[in-house]
Amino acid sequence: MFKKHEIFKTDKYNMLTVEVQGKTLIVREISDQWGEDTHTFISRPEMMHWAQNRFRATDFVGREEELEAIMAALKEV
């Protein structure tokens, strides 16, 4: 069984999950605007690099706590 981490979920259409399959990390990003995007990473540093580019501070102006929570949850995977 693979270990699945729920990073955030606002409703059933907006969520981010990470599945750990051995050394591989599969990030599923589901949104009501874009559908489902799946990203596969071989290492945690690679995933964190993607996350830092995907979740920029300029996109979270006024919601810095939400950005910090997402990044902290990704670091705990």
Kinemage of the C-alpha trace (Angstrom):
@kinemage 1
@onewidth
@group {chain A} dominant
@subgroup {mainchain}
@vectorlist {calphas} color= white
{ca met a 1} P 0.000 0.000 0.000
{ca phe a 2} L 1.267 3.439 -0.868
{ca lys a 3} L 1.356 6.206 1.687
{ca lys a 4} L -0.837 9.163 0.710
{ca his a 5} L -0.472 12.651 2.184
{ca glu a 6} L -3.177 15.279 1.848
{ca ile a 7} L -1.476 18.672 1.649
{ca phe a 8} L -4.538 20.861 1.325
{ca lys a 9} L -8.154 20.453 0.404
{ca thr a 10} L -10.710 23.205 0.054
{ca asp a 11} L -13.411 20.995 -1.486
{ca lys a 12} L -13.561 17.877 -3.658
{ca tyr a 13} L -12.344 19.863 -6.689
{ca asn a 14} L -9.418 21.809 -5.200
{ca met a 15} L -6.772 19.718 -3.503
{ca leu a 16} L -3.151 18.664 -3.524
{ca thr a 17} L -2.075 15.155 -2.538
{ca val a 18} L 1.268 13.362 -2.503
{ca glu a 19} L 1.648 9.590 -2.831
{ca val a 20} L 4.912 8.002 -1.758
{ca gln a 21} L 5.626 4.933 -3.875
{ca gly a 22} L 9.009 3.717 -2.706
{ca lys a 23} L 11.477 6.399 -3.793
{ca thr a 24} L 9.007 8.004 -6.193
{ca leu a 25} L 6.759 10.891 -5.155
{ca ile a 26} L 3.577 11.454 -7.167
{ca val a 27} L 1.924 14.823 -6.672
{ca arg a 28} L -1.685 15.152 -7.801
{ca glu a 29} L -2.975 18.665 -8.149
{ca ile a 30} L -6.740 18.835 -8.727
{ca ser a 31} L -8.455 22.135 -9.455
{ca asp a 32} L -11.855 23.163 -10.723
{ca gln a 33} L -10.180 25.327 -13.399
{ca trp a 34} L -7.524 23.006 -14.832
{ca gly a 35} L -8.641 19.498 -13.917
{ca glu a 36} L -6.020 17.081 -12.632
{ca asp a 37} L -2.281 17.477 -13.097
{ca thr a 38} L 0.072 14.709 -12.037
{ca his a 39} L 3.748 15.359 -11.363
{ca thr a 40} L 6.245 12.555 -10.688
{ca phe a 41} L 9.421 13.253 -8.738
{ca ile a 42} L 12.340 10.986 -7.930
{ca ser a 43} L 13.529 12.934 -4.894
{ca arg a 44} L 12.170 15.236 -2.229
{ca pro a 45} L 14.517 18.105 -3.200
{ca glu a 46} L 13.163 17.899 -6.748
{ca met a 47} L 9.584 18.071 -5.410
{ca met a 48} L 10.429 21.024 -3.163
{ca his a 49} L 12.041 22.875 -6.083
{ca trp a 50} L 8.827 22.406 -8.078
{ca ala a 51} L 6.733 23.541 -5.089
{ca gln a 52} L 8.773 26.720 -4.621
{ca asn a 53} L 8.222 27.592 -8.280
{ca arg a 54} L 4.548 26.564 -8.260
{ca phe a 55} L 3.537 28.280 -5.009
{ca arg a 56} L 5.126 31.717 -5.227
{ca ala a 57} L 4.793 34.295 -2.457
{ca thr a 58} L 3.393 36.811 -4.968
{ca asp a 59} L 0.383 34.526 -5.495
{ca phe a 60} L -0.353 34.426 -1.766
{ca val a 61} L -0.326 38.124 -0.849
{ca gly a 62} L -2.474 38.453 2.267
{ca arg a 63} L -2.542 34.657 2.667
{ca glu a 64} L 1.025 34.052 3.812
{ca glu a 65} L -0.125 31.567 6.477
{ca glu a 66} L -1.690 29.388 3.783
{ca leu a 67} L 1.561 29.352 1.800
{ca glu a 68} L 3.584 28.494 4.914
{ca ala a 69} L 1.175 25.656 5.769
{ca ile a 70} L 1.431 24.182 2.249
{ca met a 71} L 5.233 24.338 2.236
{ca ala a 72} L 5.484 22.896 5.757
{ca ala a 73} L 3.175 20.003 4.803
{ca leu a 74} L 5.276 19.277 1.704
{ca lys a 75} L 8.473 19.274 3.797
{ca glu a 76} L 6.944 16.685 6.134
{ca val a 77} L 6.307 14.200 3.308
